Amino acid sequence: MRQISSIIIISILCVTNVFATTPQDTVIIPLRMLHPTDTLEVILQGNNRFLLHQIKPKQTLYSIAKYYGLEITDLLYYNPSLENGVEINQIIKIPVGSRDIKWQKTSKTIKWRMIEVVYVVKPKDTIYKIAKTKFGMELDSFRRLNNKTDNNLEIGDKVIVGWIDIDGIPPKVGVRAWLPMALYDSYQNLKAIYLKNSRDKNKQEVNEKGPAVWHKSQEGDNLYALHKTAPSGTILKVTNPLNNRSLYVKVVGRLQTAGYRYDTLLVLSPGAAKALGGINRSFRVDINYYL
């Protein structure tokens, strides 16, 4: 019995001694991309939103892309200068979708888990234009975030338009560098419908190849098309065989052959054609859909 007690006492002393001699600086603390005291500025270019991220020491293209739910190719696409390497304090553009910046309060909203996103007031900006038009916010929420009791704004003011989680933005499955973030939500919705149709045993797949056309002088960020025979509402998977880009578009009407070549299959909206890499007014595509 005494021998067993002695062994236990010696073991405790050994364990205690190990902890006592362990240096404090060996404790590993995960390196965070951003700190709760940081803020991110958001800018608008056309219909795209970008966060401005200032590169800190030890941050890499991989860690930055992963934090914002992107691929490295996305960062390179919007920041060509990164091809020459990453520099500390360099400011880069991070494309974000309309749902990536949060402004609604929830039970899980905790100050130390939020990175504030701010917008710099431009000439002709109003509270209504910033909140409702640019960021889809409720006016009362905008005023509350910015402690505003009136509608006065000064050019150059930084106003809070929401936040992102301190752990970053979830991965954007299916997004590609060539797909503008303004089209991301539509892309995801149309893709989900297309995949649902592909699993429907009552539907048959249709495959077509031929010219698609688009009107280069027109503007618009949507994923629409006019098709020669497919009914309105049909979701098409359109692929450009030259670069292997695939996109999902919704048929919104019948293609009238007048003014087009006899073998033209569809007319694409400018946003869809540009995303597919269309350069000429007419280019060949592969089309798949289910009826």
C-alpha positions in Angstrom: 0.0 0.0 0.0 2.9 2.4 0.9 4.6 1.6 -2.4 1.5 2.5 -4.4 1.0 5.8 -2.5 4.7 6.6 -3.2 4.2 6.0 -6.9 1.1 8.3 -7.0 2.9 11.1 -5.2 5.9 10.8 -7.5 3.6 10.9 -10.6 1.8 14.0 -9.3 5.1 15.8 -8.6 6.3 14.9 -12.2 3.2 16.2 -13.8 3.3 19.4 -11.7 6.9 19.9 -12.6 6.1 19.6 -16.3 3.4 22.4 -16.2 5.7 24.5 -14.0 8.5 24.5 -16.6 6.3 25.0 -19.7 7.0 28.5 -21.1 3.9 30.6 -21.4 4.8 31.7 -25.0 4.3 28.2 -26.3 0.5 28.6 -26.0 -0.8 28.7 -29.6 -3.4 31.4 -30.3 -5.0 31.3 -33.8 -4.1 34.2 -36.0 -7.2 36.2 -37.0 -7.5 37.9 -40.3 -9.2 40.9 -38.8 -9.8 42.2 -35.2 -13.1 43.5 -33.8 -11.6 47.0 -33.8 -11.0 46.9 -37.6 -13.3 48.3 -40.1 -13.7 47.5 -43.8 -14.7 50.2 -46.4 -17.1 49.1 -49.1 -17.1 50.7 -52.6 -19.5 50.4 -55.5 -18.3 50.1 -59.1 -21.2 49.6 -61.5 -23.4 46.9 -60.0 -20.5 45.3 -58.1 -19.6 45.8 -54.5 -16.1 45.5 -53.2 -14.6 45.5 -49.7 -11.2 47.1 -49.4 -8.8 44.9 -47.5 -5.4 46.1 -46.3 -2.9 43.2 -46.3 -1.3 42.5 -43.0 2.0 40.7 -42.2 1.8 36.9 -42.6 -1.4 37.1 -44.8 -1.2 35.2 -48.0 -3.4 35.1 -51.1 -4.7 31.7 -50.0 -5.6 32.9 -46.5 -7.3 36.0 -47.7 -9.3 34.2 -50.4 -10.3 31.5 -47.9 -11.4 34.1 -45.4 -13.7 35.9 -47.9 -15.1 32.6 -49.3 -13.4 33.1 -52.7 -10.8 31.4 -54.9 -7.4 32.8 -55.5 -8.4 33.3 -59.2 -11.1 35.6 -58.0 -8.6 37.8 -56.2 -6.3 37.8 -59.2 -9.2 38.7 -61.6 -10.2 41.8 -59.6 -6.6 42.7 -58.5 -4.2 42.1 -61.5 -1.3 43.6 -59.5 -1.4 40.6 -57.2 0.3 38.6 -59.9 3.5 40.4 -59.0 3.2 39.2 -55.4 1.6 40.3 -52.1 2.9 43.5 -50.3 2.2 44.4 -46.7 -0.3 47.4 -46.4 -1.4 46.8 -50.0 -5.1 47.5 -50.4 -7.0 45.0 -52.6 -10.6 44.7 -53.7 -12.8 41.8 -52.4 -15.9 41.2 -54.4 -19.0 40.6 -52.2 -22.6 39.8 -52.9 -25.7 41.5 -51.5 -26.1 38.9 -48.8 -22.5 39.0 -47.5 -22.9 42.3 -45.6 -25.3 41.8 -42.7 -27.3 44.6 -41.1 -30.1 42.8 -39.4 -29.7 42.2 -35.6 -30.1 38.6 -34.4 -29.7 36.9 -31.1 -26.2 35.8 -32.2 -25.1 39.3 -33.0 -22.3 40.1 -30.6 -20.1 43.1 -30.9 -16.8 41.3 -30.6 -17.8 38.9 -33.5 -18.5 41.8 -35.9 -16.3 43.6 -38.3 -18.0 46.9 -39.2 -18.4 47.8 -42.9 -18.4 51.5 -43.7 -19.3 53.5 -46.8 -17.8 56.9 -47.6 -20.5 59.5 -48.5 -20.2 60.8 -52.1 -21.7 63.9 -53.7 -25.5 63.7 -54.2 -25.8 60.8 -51.7 -28.7 60.9 -49.3 -29.7 58.7 -46.4 -32.4 57.1 -48.6 -30.1 56.5 -51.5 -27.4 54.9 -49.4 -29.7 52.8 -47.2 -32.4 51.7 -49.6 -30.9 52.0 -53.1 -27.3 51.0 -52.5 -27.5 48.6 -49.6 -31.1 47.5 -49.3 -31.3 48.6 -45.7 -34.3 49.8 -43.7 -34.0 53.5 -43.0 -34.6 53.1 -39.2 -31.8 50.5 -39.1 -29.4 52.8 -40.9 -30.2 55.7 -38.6 -29.8 53.4 -35.5 -26.4 52.0 -36.7 -25.2 55.6 -37.2 -26.9 57.3 -34.3 -28.7 59.6 -36.7 -31.6 61.7 -35.5 -31.8 63.7 -38.8 -31.1 63.3 -42.5 -27.9 65.4 -42.6 -24.8 63.9 -44.3 -21.4 65.4 -45.1 -19.4 64.4 -48.1 -16.5 62.2 -46.9 -18.4 61.0 -43.8 -18.0 57.3 -43.1 -21.3 55.7 -42.3 -21.9 52.1 -41.1 -23.8 50.0 -43.6 -23.5 46.6 -41.8 -20.8 44.1 -40.8 -19.3 40.7 -41.6 -18.6 37.9 -39.1 -15.2 38.0 -37.6 -14.6 34.5 -39.0 -15.1 35.7 -42.5 -17.6 35.0 -45.3 -18.9 31.5 -46.1 -17.5 30.0 -49.4 -19.4 31.0 -52.5 -19.9 27.6 -54.1 -20.1 27.9 -57.9 -18.9 31.4 -58.2 -16.2 32.1 -60.7 -13.9 35.0 -61.2 -15.5 35.8 -64.5 -19.0 35.9 -63.0 -19.8 39.4 -61.6 -20.9 39.3 -58.0 -24.1 41.2 -59.1 -25.2 38.0 -60.8 -24.2 35.6 -58.1 -27.6 35.3 -56.4 -29.4 34.8 -59.8 -26.8 32.2 -60.8 -27.3 30.2 -57.6 -31.1 30.3 -57.9 -31.2 29.3 -61.6 -28.6 26.6 -61.0 -30.7 25.1 -58.2 -33.8 24.9 -60.5 -31.8 23.4 -63.3 -30.3 20.7 -61.1 -33.8 19.9 -59.7 -35.1 19.5 -63.3 -32.2 17.2 -64.1 -33.4 14.9 -61.3 -37.0 14.8 -62.5 -37.6 11.4 -64.2 -40.5 12.9 -66.1 -38.3 15.4 -67.9 -36.1 14.7 -70.9 -32.8 16.5 -71.6 -32.5 18.5 -74.8 -29.0 19.2 -76.3 -28.4 21.9 -78.9 -25.4 23.6 -80.5 -25.4 26.8 -82.5 -25.0 30.6 -82.6 -26.0 32.8 -79.8 -26.2 36.6 -80.3 -26.3 39.6 -78.0 -26.7 43.3 -78.4 -23.3 44.9 -77.3 -24.8 48.4 -77.1 -27.3 47.4 -74.4 -26.7 47.4 -70.7 -28.1 45.1 -67.9 -27.0 42.6 -65.3 -29.4 39.7 -65.5 -29.3 36.1 -66.8 -32.1 36.2 -69.4 -32.4 34.8 -72.9 -34.8 34.5 -75.9 -34.9 31.0 -77.3 -36.2 29.7 -80.7 -38.4 26.9 -79.3 -38.0 26.5 -75.5 -41.0 27.8 -73.5 -40.8 30.9 -71.3 -39.5 30.0 -67.9 -37.2 27.2 -69.1 -33.8 27.2 -67.5 -30.9 26.7 -69.9 -27.4 25.7 -69.2 -25.3 27.6 -71.8 -21.6 26.8 -72.3 -19.0 28.6 -74.4 -16.9 25.8 -75.8 -13.9 28.2 -76.4 -13.3 28.8 -72.7 -15.5 26.1 -71.1 -17.5 28.6 -69.1 -21.1 27.5 -68.2 -23.9 29.7 -67.1 -27.6 29.3 -66.3 -30.1 31.6 -67.9 -33.9 31.9 -67.9 -35.9 32.0 -71.1 -38.2 35.1 -71.0 -39.6 35.0 -74.5 -39.6 33.5 -78.0 -36.8 34.4 -80.4 -38.2 36.1 -83.5 -36.1 35.1 -86.5 -36.4 38.4 -88.3 -33.1 40.2 -88.2 -31.1 37.1 -87.2 -29.4 34.3 -89.1 -31.6 31.3 -89.8 -29.6 29.0 -87.5 -29.5 31.4 -84.5 -30.6 29.5 -81.4 -31.0 32.2 -78.7 -30.4 35.9 -77.9 -28.5 36.4 -74.6 -28.8 39.4 -72.2 -25.6 41.5 -72.2 -24.8 40.4 -68.6 -25.0 36.7 -69.6 -23.0 37.2 -72.9 -20.2 39.1 -71.1 -19.9 36.5 -68.3 -19.6 33.8 -71.0 -16.8 35.7 -72.6 -18.7 36.8 -75.7 -16.6 39.2 -77.7 -18.3 39.2 -81.1 -22.0 39.9 -81.6 -22.5 36.2 -82.4 -20.6 33.2 -80.9 -21.3 29.5 -80.8 -22.6 27.9 -77.7 -23.7 24.5 -76.3 -27.2 24.4 -74.7 -28.7 21.9 -72.3 -32.2 22.0 -70.8 -35.0 19.8 -69.6 -38.6 19.6 -70.8 
